[in-house]
Amino acid sequence: ALLEDIGPGDITTEAIVPEEQRGRGAFLVKEPCVIAGLDIAFEAFRQLDPDIVAKAFKRDGERCAANDIVARVAGNAHALLAGERVALNFLQRLSGIATRARQFVDTAGGRITVLDTRKTTPNLRALEKYAVEAGGATNHRMGLLDAFLIKDNHVRAAGGVKAAVDLARRHRRTSSQIIEVEAQSLQQVDEALEAGADIVL
């Protein structure tokens, strides 16, 4: 992310700010949210200056109000200015996910488990799923090898729900690989349960 943004150099900062100048900054929340990604934001600065000093006043997963200062950083001004956008992009995206996840969890009121999906930004899955957890929701699958999730296309290809569940069971590599069926009707719910699926969605 830093390479994408900075490339061969931050020409504005290099032209205007003396190389040895020190600086400091604060992370100010502009609207209520659940914060997530502080360590990632700090790491963006540390990649540019290992001596950056960062202090967090909130922990990932905590609610924040508008105008809360959640963290401060201090160090080489070049590093702070060059890393600012990358740090904020991660912090804003992950906090947005955590905030939305918490809204769903609060609405569910403990009556259901709120799961995420694999519909993540390419190359950001681990971070986005971390943000989901910071928001109080539950990670589903990290990837296609974690669990069997039989969907409508799989059912059609196998020739039915029972056939799909049977095939998945025969191809299990470990007992921790659960078999889930995403049912399209009440009849498919019954078929999945009769076939011994671990979870029916």
C-alpha positions in Angstrom: 0.0 0.0 0.0 2.9 2.4 0.8 4.6 1.5 -2.5 1.4 2.2 -4.4 0.9 5.6 -2.8 4.5 6.9 -2.4 6.2 5.2 -5.3 9.8 6.6 -5.7 9.0 9.5 -3.2 6.6 12.0 -1.8 7.8 14.9 -3.9 5.7 17.6 -2.1 7.0 16.7 1.3 10.6 16.4 0.0 10.4 19.8 -1.6 8.8 21.6 1.4 9.7 19.9 4.7 13.3 19.6 5.9 14.4 16.0 6.1 15.3 16.1 9.9 12.1 17.9 10.9 9.9 16.3 13.6 6.2 16.3 13.7 3.2 14.9 15.5 -0.4 14.1 14.7 -3.7 13.0 16.3 -6.3 10.6 15.0 -9.6 12.5 15.5 -12.9 10.7 15.0 -15.4 12.7 13.0 -18.6 10.6 13.7 -19.6 7.8 16.1 -18.0 4.5 15.2 -16.4 1.3 16.4 -12.6 1.7 16.0 -10.6 -1.0 14.3 -7.1 -1.1 12.7 -5.1 1.1 15.0 -2.1 -1.2 14.9 -2.2 -1.4 11.1 -2.3 2.4 10.9 0.7 2.6 13.3 2.6 0.1 11.2 2.2 2.2 8.1 4.2 4.9 9.8 6.7 2.4 11.3 7.5 1.0 7.9 8.7 4.5 7.0 10.3 5.4 10.4 10.9 2.6 12.9 11.3 5.2 15.6 7.7 6.6 15.3 6.1 6.8 18.7 2.4 5.8 18.7 0.0 6.0 21.6 -3.6 4.6 21.4 -6.3 5.9 23.7 -8.9 3.4 22.5 -8.6 -0.3 21.7 -9.9 -2.0 18.6 -13.6 -2.9 19.1 -14.4 0.1 21.3 -17.1 2.6 20.5 -16.0 6.1 19.8 -17.9 9.4 19.8 -17.5 12.3 17.4 -14.4 14.4 18.3 -12.7 11.6 20.3 -9.0 11.5 19.8 -8.2 7.8 19.6 -4.5 8.0 19.1 -1.4 10.2 18.6 1.8 9.7 16.7 5.1 11.5 16.7 8.3 11.2 14.8 10.0 12.2 11.5 7.7 14.6 9.7 8.5 13.0 6.3 7.3 9.6 7.6 4.2 11.1 9.1 3.2 13.0 6.0 4.0 10.2 3.6 2.3 7.5 5.6 -0.8 9.5 6.6 -3.1 8.5 3.8 -2.3 4.8 3.9 -2.7 4.8 7.7 -6.0 6.6 7.5 -7.3 4.4 4.6 -6.8 1.3 6.6 -8.2 2.8 9.7 -11.3 4.2 8.0 -12.0 1.0 6.1 -11.6 -1.3 9.0 -13.5 1.0 11.4 -16.3 1.2 8.9 -16.6 -2.6 8.7 -16.4 -2.9 12.5 -19.1 -0.2 12.9 -21.5 -1.9 10.5 -20.8 -5.3 12.1 -21.7 -3.9 15.5 -24.9 -2.4 14.1 -26.0 -5.9 12.9 -24.9 -7.5 16.2 -26.8 -4.9 18.2 -29.9 -5.4 16.1 -29.7 -9.2 16.5 -29.7 -8.7 20.3 -28.1 -12.1 20.9 -30.9 -13.9 19.2 -28.8 -14.9 16.2 -25.1 -15.2 15.3 -24.0 -12.6 12.7 -21.6 -14.2 10.2 -19.4 -12.6 7.6 -18.7 -13.9 4.1 -15.8 -14.2 1.7 -17.0 -11.1 -0.2 -14.0 -9.2 0.8 -11.6 -6.7 -0.9 -8.9 -8.7 -2.7 -5.8 -9.0 -0.6 -7.5 -7.5 2.4 -9.5 -10.5 3.6 -7.5 -11.1 6.9 -7.8 -7.4 7.9 -11.5 -7.1 6.9 -12.4 -10.3 8.8 -10.4 -9.0 11.8 -12.6 -5.8 11.6 -15.7 -8.0 11.6 -14.6 -9.6 14.8 -13.7 -6.2 16.3 -17.3 -5.3 15.6 -18.6 -8.3 17.6 -19.6 -10.4 14.6 -18.3 -13.9 13.8 -16.0 -15.0 11.0 -17.5 -17.6 8.7 -14.9 -19.1 6.3 -11.5 -17.6 5.6 -11.4 -19.4 2.2 -12.7 -22.2 0.2 -10.7 -24.9 2.1 -12.0 -24.2 5.6 -15.5 -25.8 5.2 -17.8 -27.2 2.7 -20.5 -24.7 1.7 -22.9 -26.4 -0.7 -24.8 -23.8 -2.7 -27.4 -24.1 -5.4 -24.8 -24.6 -8.2 -23.3 -27.5 -6.2 -26.7 -29.0 -5.7 -27.4 -28.9 -9.4 -24.0 -30.3 -10.4 -24.4 -33.2 -7.9 -28.0 -33.9 -8.8 -29.5 -33.1 -5.5 -28.8 -32.0 -1.9 -28.3 -35.6 -0.5 -25.8 -36.4 -3.3 -23.9 -33.2 -2.7 -23.7 -33.8 1.0 -22.6 -37.4 0.5 -19.9 -36.3 -1.9 -18.6 -33.7 0.5 -18.5 -36.2 3.4 -16.4 -38.6 1.3 -13.9 -35.8 0.4 -13.5 -34.4 4.0 -9.8 -34.1 4.8 -10.3 -33.4 8.5 -13.2 -33.8 10.9 -13.0 -30.0 11.5 -14.2 -29.4 8.0 -17.9 -28.9 8.5 -20.5 -29.4 5.8 -23.0 -26.6 5.4 -25.9 -26.4 3.0 -27.3 -23.1 1.8 -30.9 -24.2 1.3 -33.2 -22.6 -1.3 -36.4 -24.0 0.0 -37.9 -25.7 3.1 -37.8 -29.0 1.1 -34.0 -28.5 0.8 -33.7 -27.8 4.5 -35.4 -31.2 5.2 -33.1 -32.9 2.6 -30.0 -31.4 4.1 -31.0 -32.4 7.6 -31.8 -35.9 6.5 -28.5 -36.1 4.7 -26.6 -35.2 7.8 -25.3 -31.7 7.0 -23.7 -30.1 10.0 -25.3 -26.7 9.3 -28.2 -25.6 7.2 -28.4 -21.9 6.2 
